[in-house]
Amino acid sequence: MREGDLVKVGDNEGVVIMVGLLSTKIRTATGEEITIPNSSLISGSIRNFTRLSEGAGSRVSTTVTIGYDAPWRQVH
């Protein structure tokens, strides 16, 4: 993980703005700056959305639901 990477650490998702000796700071989409101790990074899981997608474009994950009252032709 390095500065500029889009990561998800636990419930927090954002861009890494600083990797320090004792902690790492990420900035969320809402503009919050979160400081995470490196000891919790080592013991938890980190999802890095940037590392393997360099040059391959962006990936977007979404969930779509369809109501029971939607016409089947429109859904198809």
CNS distance restraints for C-alpha pairs under 8 A (distance, minus, plus):
assign (resid   1 and name CA) (resid   5 and name CA) 6.66 0.50 0.50
assign (resid   1 and name CA) (resid  48 and name CA) 7.18 0.50 0.50
assign (resid   1 and name CA) (resid  51 and name CA) 7.84 0.50 0.50
assign (resid   2 and name CA) (resid  16 and name CA) 6.82 0.50 0.50
assign (resid   2 and name CA) (resid  18 and name CA) 7.95 0.50 0.50
assign (resid   2 and name CA) (resid  19 and name CA) 6.88 0.50 0.50
assign (resid   3 and name CA) (resid  15 and name CA) 7.56 0.50 0.50
assign (resid   3 and name CA) (resid  16 and name CA) 4.90 0.50 0.50
assign (resid   3 and name CA) (resid  17 and name CA) 5.27 0.50 0.50
assign (resid   3 and name CA) (resid  18 and name CA) 5.83 0.50 0.50
assign (resid   3 and name CA) (resid  19 and name CA) 6.74 0.50 0.50
assign (resid   4 and name CA) (resid  15 and name CA) 5.73 0.50 0.50
assign (resid   4 and name CA) (resid  16 and name CA) 5.26 0.50 0.50
assign (resid   4 and name CA) (resid  17 and name CA) 6.24 0.50 0.50
assign (resid   5 and name CA) (resid  15 and name CA) 5.53 0.50 0.50
assign (resid   5 and name CA) (resid  16 and name CA) 5.55 0.50 0.50
assign (resid   5 and name CA) (resid  48 and name CA) 6.88 0.50 0.50
assign (resid   5 and name CA) (resid  49 and name CA) 7.25 0.50 0.50
assign (resid   5 and name CA) (resid  50 and name CA) 5.35 0.50 0.50
assign (resid   5 and name CA) (resid  51 and name CA) 7.10 0.50 0.50
assign (resid   6 and name CA) (resid  13 and name CA) 7.42 0.50 0.50
assign (resid   6 and name CA) (resid  14 and name CA) 5.57 0.50 0.50
assign (resid   6 and name CA) (resid  15 and name CA) 4.45 0.50 0.50
assign (resid   6 and name CA) (resid  16 and name CA) 6.51 0.50 0.50
assign (resid   6 and name CA) (resid  48 and name CA) 6.04 0.50 0.50
assign (resid   6 and name CA) (resid  49 and name CA) 5.47 0.50 0.50
assign (resid   6 and name CA) (resid  50 and name CA) 5.56 0.50 0.50
assign (resid   7 and name CA) (resid  13 and name CA) 5.72 0.50 0.50
assign (resid   7 and name CA) (resid  14 and name CA) 5.69 0.50 0.50
assign (resid   7 and name CA) (resid  15 and name CA) 6.21 0.50 0.50
assign (resid   7 and name CA) (resid  16 and name CA) 7.09 0.50 0.50
assign (resid   7 and name CA) (resid  46 and name CA) 6.77 0.50 0.50
assign (resid   7 and name CA) (resid  47 and name CA) 5.40 0.50 0.50
assign (resid   7 and name CA) (resid  48 and name CA) 4.42 0.50 0.50
assign (resid   7 and name CA) (resid  49 and name CA) 5.82 0.50 0.50
assign (resid   7 and name CA) (resid  50 and name CA) 7.48 0.50 0.50
assign (resid   8 and name CA) (resid  12 and name CA) 5.62 0.50 0.50
assign (resid   8 and name CA) (resid  13 and name CA) 4.14 0.50 0.50
assign (resid   8 and name CA) (resid  14 and name CA) 6.52 0.50 0.50
assign (resid   8 and name CA) (resid  46 and name CA) 5.82 0.50 0.50
assign (resid   8 and name CA) (resid  47 and name CA) 4.96 0.50 0.50
assign (resid   8 and name CA) (resid  48 and name CA) 6.57 0.50 0.50
assign (resid   8 and name CA) (resid  49 and name CA) 7.98 0.50 0.50
assign (resid   9 and name CA) (resid  13 and name CA) 6.25 0.50 0.50
assign (resid   9 and name CA) (resid  41 and name CA) 7.44 0.50 0.50
assign (resid   9 and name CA) (resid  44 and name CA) 7.67 0.50 0.50
assign (resid   9 and name CA) (resid  45 and name CA) 6.46 0.50 0.50
assign (resid   9 and name CA) (resid  46 and name CA) 4.94 0.50 0.50
assign (resid   9 and name CA) (resid  47 and name CA) 6.58 0.50 0.50
assign (resid  10 and name CA) (resid  44 and name CA) 7.34 0.50 0.50
assign (resid  10 and name CA) (resid  45 and name CA) 6.92 0.50 0.50
assign (resid  10 and name CA) (resid  46 and name CA) 7.31 0.50 0.50
assign (resid  12 and name CA) (resid  28 and name CA) 7.44 0.50 0.50
assign (resid  13 and name CA) (resid  26 and name CA) 7.83 0.50 0.50
assign (resid  13 and name CA) (resid  28 and name CA) 5.93 0.50 0.50
assign (resid  13 and name CA) (resid  29 and name CA) 7.83 0.50 0.50
assign (resid  14 and name CA) (resid  26 and name CA) 5.59 0.50 0.50
assign (resid  14 and name CA) (resid  27 and name CA) 5.11 0.50 0.50
assign (resid  14 and name CA) (resid  28 and name CA) 4.12 0.50 0.50
assign (resid  14 and name CA) (resid  29 and name CA) 6.23 0.50 0.50
assign (resid  15 and name CA) (resid  26 and name CA) 5.25 0.50 0.50
assign (resid  15 and name CA) (resid  27 and name CA) 5.28 0.50 0.50
assign (resid  15 and name CA) (resid  28 and name CA) 6.54 0.50 0.50
assign (resid  16 and name CA) (resid  24 and name CA) 7.44 0.50 0.50
assign (resid  16 and name CA) (resid  25 and name CA) 6.01 0.50 0.50
assign (resid  16 and name CA) (resid  26 and name CA) 4.31 0.50 0.50
assign (resid  16 and name CA) (resid  27 and name CA) 6.50 0.50 0.50
assign (resid  17 and name CA) (resid  24 and name CA) 7.88 0.50 0.50
assign (resid  17 and name CA) (resid  25 and name CA) 5.68 0.50 0.50
assign (resid  17 and name CA) (resid  26 and name CA) 5.39 0.50 0.50
assign (resid  17 and name CA) (resid  27 and name CA) 6.64 0.50 0.50
assign (resid  18 and name CA) (resid  24 and name CA) 5.68 0.50 0.50
assign (resid  18 and name CA) (resid  25 and name CA) 5.13 0.50 0.50
assign (resid  18 and name CA) (resid  26 and name CA) 7.08 0.50 0.50
assign (resid  19 and name CA) (resid  23 and name CA) 6.57 0.50 0.50
assign (resid  19 and name CA) (resid  24 and name CA) 4.52 0.50 0.50
assign (resid  19 and name CA) (resid  25 and name CA) 6.53 0.50 0.50
assign (resid  20 and name CA) (resid  24 and name CA) 5.65 0.50 0.50
assign (resid  21 and name CA) (resid  38 and name CA) 7.76 0.50 0.50
assign (resid  22 and name CA) (resid  37 and name CA) 6.10 0.50 0.50
assign (resid  22 and name CA) (resid  38 and name CA) 5.59 0.50 0.50
assign (resid  22 and name CA) (resid  39 and name CA) 7.77 0.50 0.50
assign (resid  23 and name CA) (resid  35 and name CA) 6.47 0.50 0.50
assign (resid  23 and name CA) (resid  36 and name CA) 5.51 0.50 0.50
assign (resid  23 and name CA) (resid  37 and name CA) 4.23 0.50 0.50
assign (resid  23 and name CA) (resid  38 and name CA) 4.78 0.50 0.50
assign (resid  24 and name CA) (resid  35 and name CA) 5.70 0.50 0.50
assign (resid  24 and name CA) (resid  36 and name CA) 5.28 0.50 0.50
assign (resid  24 and name CA) (resid  37 and name CA) 6.34 0.50 0.50
assign (resid  24 and name CA) (resid  38 and name CA) 6.39 0.50 0.50
assign (resid  25 and name CA) (resid  33 and name CA) 6.62 0.50 0.50
assign (resid  25 and name CA) (resid  34 and name CA) 5.50 0.50 0.50
assign (resid  25 and name CA) (resid  35 and name CA) 4.45 0.50 0.50
assign (resid  25 and name CA) (resid  36 and name CA) 6.21 0.50 0.50
assign (resid  26 and name CA) (resid  33 and name CA) 5.73 0.50 0.50
assign (resid  26 and name CA) (resid  34 and name CA) 5.33 0.50 0.50
assign (resid  26 and name CA) (resid  35 and name CA) 6.64 0.50 0.50
assign (resid  26 and name CA) (resid  36 and name CA) 7.99 0.50 0.50
assign (resid  27 and name CA) (resid  31 and name CA) 5.95 0.50 0.50
assign (resid  27 and name CA) (resid  32 and name CA) 5.51 0.50 0.50
assign (resid  27 and name CA) (resid  33 and name CA) 4.52 0.50 0.50
assign (resid  27 and name CA) (resid  34 and name CA) 6.30 0.50 0.50
assign (resid  28 and name CA) (resid  32 and name CA) 5.29 0.50 0.50
assign (resid  28 and name CA) (resid  33 and name CA) 6.54 0.50 0.50
assign (resid  28 and name CA) (resid  34 and name CA) 7.66 0.50 0.50
assign (resid  36 and name CA) (resid  40 and name CA) 7.11 0.50 0.50
assign (resid  36 and name CA) (resid  41 and name CA) 7.33 0.50 0.50
assign (resid  37 and name CA) (resid  41 and name CA) 6.73 0.50 0.50
assign (resid  38 and name CA) (resid  42 and name CA) 6.25 0.50 0.50
assign (resid  39 and name CA) (resid  43 and name CA) 6.44 0.50 0.50
assign (resid  40 and name CA) (resid  44 and name CA) 5.89 0.50 0.50
assign (resid  41 and name CA) (resid  45 and name CA) 6.87 0.50 0.50
assign (resid  41 and name CA) (resid  46 and name CA) 7.13 0.50 0.50
assign (resid  49 and name CA) (resid  53 and name CA) 7.01 0.50 0.50
assign (resid  50 and name CA) (resid  54 and name CA) 6.36 0.50 0.50
assign (resid  53 and name CA) (resid  57 and name CA) 6.47 0.50 0.50
assign (resid  53 and name CA) (resid  58 and name CA) 7.02 0.50 0.50
assign (resid  53 and name CA) (resid  59 and name CA) 7.99 0.50 0.50
assign (resid  66 and name CA) (resid  70 and name CA) 6.89 0.50 0.50
assign (resid  66 and name CA) (resid  75 and name CA) 7.90 0.50 0.50
assign (resid  70 and name CA) (resid  74 and name CA) 7.20 0.50 0.50
assign (resid  70 and name CA) (resid  75 and name CA) 7.00 0.50 0.50
assign (resid  71 and name CA) (resid  75 and name CA) 6.50 0.50 0.50
assign (resid  72 and name CA) (resid  76 and name CA) 6.02 0.50 0.50
